[in-house]
Amino acid sequence: MKLSWEPYTLDLRVTWRIAHGSSDQRHNVFAQIGQGEEAGFGEAAGVPHHHETQEGILAYLESVADRVWDPFQIEDQLNSLPPGSAAARCAIDLALHDALGKRLGQPVYRLFGLNPERAPQTSYTISIAEPAVMAERARAADMPILKIKLGATDDEAILTAIRQVHSGRLRVDANAGWDREQAAAIIPRLAEFGLEFIEQPLPVGDIEGLRWLRAKKLGVPIFADENILTSRDVAAHAGAVDGVVIKIAKTGGLREALRGIHTARALDMQIMIGSMVETSLAVTAAAHLSPLCDYADLDGPLMIRNDPFEGMRYDRARLVLPDRPGLGILRKQVPN
Ligand code: MG
């Protein structure tokens, strides 16, 4: 089976602003392995702060285009890929799993032996804006679990505004926005708002800082996100954090995500499965692994205007996995 691809620009519903930048569009790539009924599909997310560009993804796919792909040899085929764009390798991994499920007539969650009823509810993300605007978006979303982006402006003012409209579960993500002293000072104050956990309080790579922060027992569990790419990174955080955020765009697909999940379990860490700004294709793929995780942050498709796929559905925050073979995604005739 041959590999082909298609660049695709995602238009965001609202400007996506987090601690290290903002955007109105994202530039992803869809990959396809094979043709016709049994073709498998994958997605590579262009993520500026992970140095994943559409050009880099396309160059990687081009570099392996002359290979012959076989979904019955997934492990060997993925292990033989050259290093480079994790997003591009993710697209290939997803396309192979999609094709395998279609050949076997089974959804991907069943290939992994998972019960789709165990998928955790997803959080809904509010990116950074004026506190009143964030609160209005939170109110309009009417979702049971919110994830609030922090680390760029007045974090306490934001959470004060959010708590006026949302009494449910709340988690926050600083996206590496604080240094050690700032984090140690602000986390006890943020704890007053009743937080499930805080993602990536410190700059990327500061594992000892996370260990130092966690030892202070500041009243909010600490998760690493940007620090964690592969299962090796999970192992390197043993004892330094309460949990890790696994994303298929960082691991290079479902196989390495699964290894990261098992590594975290073995080290007594909690796990959230997350997504980048991705369509229903990649987010449905991640959702197939979500029954293994404690938390889900799989709201990517809710953030974009022109999702060309349908797959997993949302029953408010509940993830309803498709039971079609493979990833179970379908291309829409007209993107909405
Ligand atoms: Mg995060």
Boltz pocket constraint, residues with backbone or C-beta under 6 A from the ligand:
constraints:
  - pocket:
      binder: B
      contacts: [[A, 173], [A, 175], [A, 199], [A, 200], [A, 225], [A, 226], [A, 245]]
      max_distance: 6.0
